[in-house]
Amino acid sequence: MTLKNSLLLSFAAITLFTAAAEAYIVPGGSRPGPAPIPDVGPGFPGDFGPGGDLGPAPGYPGDDFGNGGGYGRQERKVIYLNRRVNNETLHLRQLAGIGENYRGYVVESVEAEFRSSGYNTEVILLTDGRREESVYSPQGSVLLRPQYRAVLGEDIRTLQLEIRGNAQLESVTVNLREQDSYNPPGRPERTIDVPLYVNRRLYGNDRLDLGMYLDMNRYRGYRIQAIEIDANAVYNVALMDLLINGFNQGQTIQVDRYGRRQTVYPQNAVIGQTASSIVLYTRGDLDVRGVTLKLSRR
């Protein structure tokens, strides 16, 4: 036997020994291969691999996280001017095409882009002619916001930008947001309680202006769902009438000495609009310990 044949026989014996050892260590045949990647279907925009993540859950009407949520749809209405203005008032609703179909939208802010302006030039945001916010000597991008609730068709009708002085105005953008109008069946209307700390004694034919105890500007546009009056007569019986904008709300209330809480439900009373005056008229001596207004955003 030659040396070459001896080497071949030795190599064959080593190979057989190794195979036998593997068969002894791992009984049952060959080792399993890698697990197959499951087919989970096509991915979505923003995927992070095969099949992708499903992305954010779709919003439901009335939630605050998805489409149709509590914050509502937002729109930007851009007015391109690129001209010099001098002591001019811009009617933004007409220029931006914000018609009656935008009734119920909230004006969140107005952005104005200036290339330059004259010394001491003032820019003023106006709603129904009321001064909201202003800035002097504007340069670049200027953001103006209404100071109070500004719902088109409910709180305000006109939206203007007044320029006192001269400026090179490039564009104006009106930022709108649609209110959440979805109210599922059975879901209670959202209300807040606003206590008025009155604590007064009224004598004979007296008058109590509740507007003196309420910040009308803060709650402008809120609807009055109910008014609770905590009062009792000093002697036997006293009478109360609640008038809103001069109109009597319900029947005359009789108050005895035991101080029961009385509730009045006004009709179509919106603070700052159909309810700019809230007055309590009394006959007889009585103590008014407190008044609570139940207000709704709707």
JOHULIN-V907519 format. One record per residue. N is the residue number from 1. SS is DSSP state (~ for helix, > for strand, _ for the rest). OMEGA is omega as a letter, one per 40 degrees, with the letter a starting at -180 (NA if undefined). D_FIRST is the distance of its C-alpha to the first C-alpha in whole Angstrom. Layout:
n={N & N}
ss={SS & SS}
omega={OMEGA & OMEGA}
d_first={D_FIRST & D_FIRST}
//
This chain:
n={1 & 2 & 3 & 4 & 5 & 6 & 7 & 8 & 9 & 10 & 11 & 12 & 13 & 14 & 15 & 16 & 17 & 18 & 19 & 20 & 21 & 22 & 23 & 24 & 25 & 26 & 27 & 28 & 29 & 30 & 31 & 32 & 33 & 34 & 35 & 36 & 37 & 38 & 39 & 40 & 41 & 42 & 43 & 44 & 45 & 46 & 47 & 48 & 49 & 50 & 51 & 52 & 53 & 54 & 55 & 56 & 57 & 58 & 59 & 60 & 61 & 62 & 63 & 64 & 65 & 66 & 67 & 68 & 69 & 70 & 71 & 72 & 73 & 74 & 75 & 76 & 77 & 78 & 79 & 80 & 81 & 82 & 83 & 84 & 85 & 86 & 87 & 88 & 89 & 90 & 91 & 92 & 93 & 94 & 95 & 96 & 97 & 98 & 99 & 100 & 101 & 102 & 103 & 104 & 105 & 106 & 107 & 108 & 109 & 110 & 111 & 112 & 113 & 114 & 115 & 116 & 117 & 118 & 119 & 120 & 121 & 122 & 123 & 124 & 125 & 126 & 127 & 128 & 129 & 130 & 131 & 132 & 133 & 134 & 135 & 136 & 137 & 138 & 139 & 140 & 141 & 142 & 143 & 144 & 145 & 146 & 147 & 148 & 149 & 150 & 151 & 152 & 153 & 154 & 155 & 156 & 157 & 158 & 159 & 160 & 161 & 162 & 163 & 164 & 165 & 166 & 167 & 168 & 169 & 170 & 171 & 172 & 173 & 174 & 175 & 176 & 177 & 178 & 179 & 180 & 181 & 182 & 183 & 184 & 185 & 186 & 187 & 188 & 189 & 190 & 191 & 192 & 193 & 194 & 195 & 196 & 197 & 198 & 199 & 200 & 201 & 202 & 203 & 204 & 205 & 206 & 207 & 208 & 209 & 210 & 211 & 212 & 213 & 214 & 215 & 216 & 217 & 218 & 219 & 220 & 221 & 222 & 223 & 224 & 225 & 226 & 227 & 228 & 229 & 230 & 231 & 232 & 233 & 234 & 235 & 236 & 237 & 238 & 239 & 240 & 241 & 242 & 243 & 244 & 245 & 246 & 247 & 248 & 249 & 250 & 251 & 252 & 253 & 254 & 255 & 256 & 257 & 258 & 259 & 260 & 261 & 262 & 263 & 264 & 265 & 266 & 267 & 268 & 269 & 270 & 271 & 272 & 273 & 274 & 275 & 276 & 277 & 278 & 279 & 280 & 281 & 282 & 283 & 284 & 285 & 286 & 287 & 288 & 289 & 290 & 291 & 292 & 293 & 294 & 295 & 296 & 297 & 298}
ss={_ & _ & ~ & ~ & ~ & ~ & ~ & ~ & ~ & ~ & ~ & ~ & ~ & ~ & ~ & ~ & ~ & ~ & ~ & ~ & ~ & ~ & ~ & ~ & ~ & _ & _ & _ & _ & _ & _ & _ & _ & _ & _ & _ & _ & _ & _ & _ & _ & _ & _ & _ & _ & _ & _ & _ & _ & _ & _ & _ & _ & _ & _ & _ & _ & _ & _ & _ & _ & _ & _ & _ & _ & _ & _ & _ & _ & _ & _ & _ & _ & > & > & > & > & > & > & > & > & > & > & > & > & > & > & > & > & > & > & ~ & ~ & ~ & ~ & ~ & _ & _ & _ & ~ & ~ & ~ & _ & _ & > & > & > & > & > & > & > & > & > & > & > & > & > & _ & _ & _ & _ & > & > & > & > & > & > & _ & _ & > & > & > & > & > & > & > & _ & _ & _ & > & > & > & > & > & _ & _ & _ & _ & _ & _ & > & > & _ & _ & _ & > & _ & _ & > & > & > & > & > & > & > & > & > & > & > & > & > & > & > & > & > & > & > & > & _ & _ & _ & _ & _ & _ & _ & _ & _ & _ & _ & _ & > & > & > & > & > & > & _ & _ & _ & > & > & > & _ & _ & _ & > & > & > & > & ~ & ~ & ~ & ~ & _ & _ & _ & _ & _ & _ & _ & _ & _ & > & > & > & > & > & > & > & > & > & > & > & _ & _ & _ & _ & > & > & > & > & > & > & > & _ & _ & > & > & _ & _ & _ & _ & > & > & > & _ & _ & _ & _ & _ & > & > & > & > & _ & _ & _ & _ & _ & > & > & _ & _ & _ & > & _ & _ & > & > & > & > & > & > & _ & _ & > & > & > & > & > & > & > & > & > & > & > & _ & _}
omega={a & i & a & a & i & i & i & i & i & a & i & i & i & a & i & i & i & a & i & i & i & i & i & a & a & i & i & i & a & i & a & i & a & i & i & i & a & i & a & i & a & a & i & i & a & a & i & i & a & a & i & i & a & i & a & i & a & a & i & a & i & i & a & a & a & i & a & a & a & a & i & i & i & i & i & i & a & i & i & a & i & i & i & i & a & a & a & i & a & i & a & a & i & a & a & a & i & a & a & i & i & i & a & i & i & i & a & a & i & i & i & a & a & i & i & i & i & i & i & i & a & i & a & i & a & i & a & i & a & i & a & a & a & i & i & i & a & i & i & a & a & i & i & a & i & a & a & a & a & i & a & i & i & i & a & i & a & i & a & i & a & i & i & a & a & a & i & a & a & a & i & i & i & a & a & i & i & i & i & a & a & i & a & i & i & i & a & i & a & a & i & i & i & a & i & a & a & i & a & i & a & a & i & i & a & a & i & i & a & i & i & a & a & i & a & a & a & a & i & i & i & i & i & i & a & i & i & a & i & a & i & i & i & i & a & a & i & a & i & i & i & i & i & a & i & a & a & a & i & a & i & a & i & a & i & a & a & i & i & i & a & a & i & i & a & i & i & a & i & a & a & i & i & i & i & i & i & a & i & i & a & i & a & a & i & i & i & a & i & i & i & i & i & a & i & i & a & NA}
d_first={0 & 4 & 7 & 8 & 6 & 7 & 10 & 11 & 11 & 13 & 15 & 16 & 17 & 19 & 21 & 21 & 23 & 25 & 26 & 27 & 29 & 31 & 32 & 33 & 35 & 37 & 37 & 39 & 37 & 37 & 39 & 42 & 43 & 46 & 50 & 51 & 54 & 57 & 60 & 63 & 65 & 66 & 67 & 71 & 72 & 71 & 68 & 65 & 62 & 61 & 64 & 66 & 68 & 72 & 74 & 77 & 79 & 82 & 85 & 88 & 91 & 93 & 90 & 90 & 86 & 85 & 87 & 91 & 91 & 94 & 94 & 94 & 93 & 94 & 95 & 96 & 98 & 98 & 101 & 101 & 104 & 103 & 106 & 109 & 111 & 115 & 117 & 115 & 114 & 111 & 111 & 108 & 108 & 109 & 107 & 104 & 105 & 105 & 107 & 108 & 105 & 104 & 106 & 105 & 102 & 102 & 103 & 100 & 101 & 102 & 100 & 101 & 100 & 102 & 101 & 104 & 108 & 111 & 112 & 113 & 112 & 112 & 110 & 111 & 109 & 112 & 112 & 115 & 117 & 116 & 114 & 111 & 109 & 109 & 108 & 109 & 108 & 105 & 102 & 99 & 98 & 101 & 100 & 103 & 104 & 106 & 108 & 109 & 107 & 107 & 107 & 108 & 110 & 111 & 111 & 112 & 113 & 113 & 110 & 111 & 110 & 113 & 112 & 115 & 115 & 113 & 109 & 106 & 105 & 101 & 101 & 102 & 99 & 101 & 98 & 99 & 97 & 98 & 99 & 98 & 100 & 98 & 99 & 97 & 99 & 100 & 99 & 102 & 104 & 103 & 106 & 107 & 110 & 112 & 114 & 118 & 119 & 123 & 125 & 128 & 132 & 133 & 137 & 139 & 139 & 136 & 133 & 129 & 127 & 123 & 122 & 123 & 120 & 118 & 116 & 116 & 114 & 111 & 111 & 112 & 111 & 110 & 112 & 114 & 113 & 116 & 118 & 119 & 122 & 122 & 126 & 129 & 133 & 135 & 137 & 137 & 136 & 135 & 134 & 131 & 130 & 127 & 127 & 125 & 126 & 129 & 128 & 129 & 125 & 126 & 129 & 131 & 129 & 132 & 130 & 132 & 132 & 128 & 126 & 124 & 122 & 123 & 120 & 121 & 119 & 120 & 119 & 117 & 118 & 115 & 116 & 117 & 118 & 120 & 120 & 121 & 124 & 124 & 127 & 128 & 132 & 134 & 137 & 138 & 136 & 133 & 130 & 127 & 124 & 121 & 120 & 116 & 115 & 112 & 110 & 108 & 106 & 106}
//
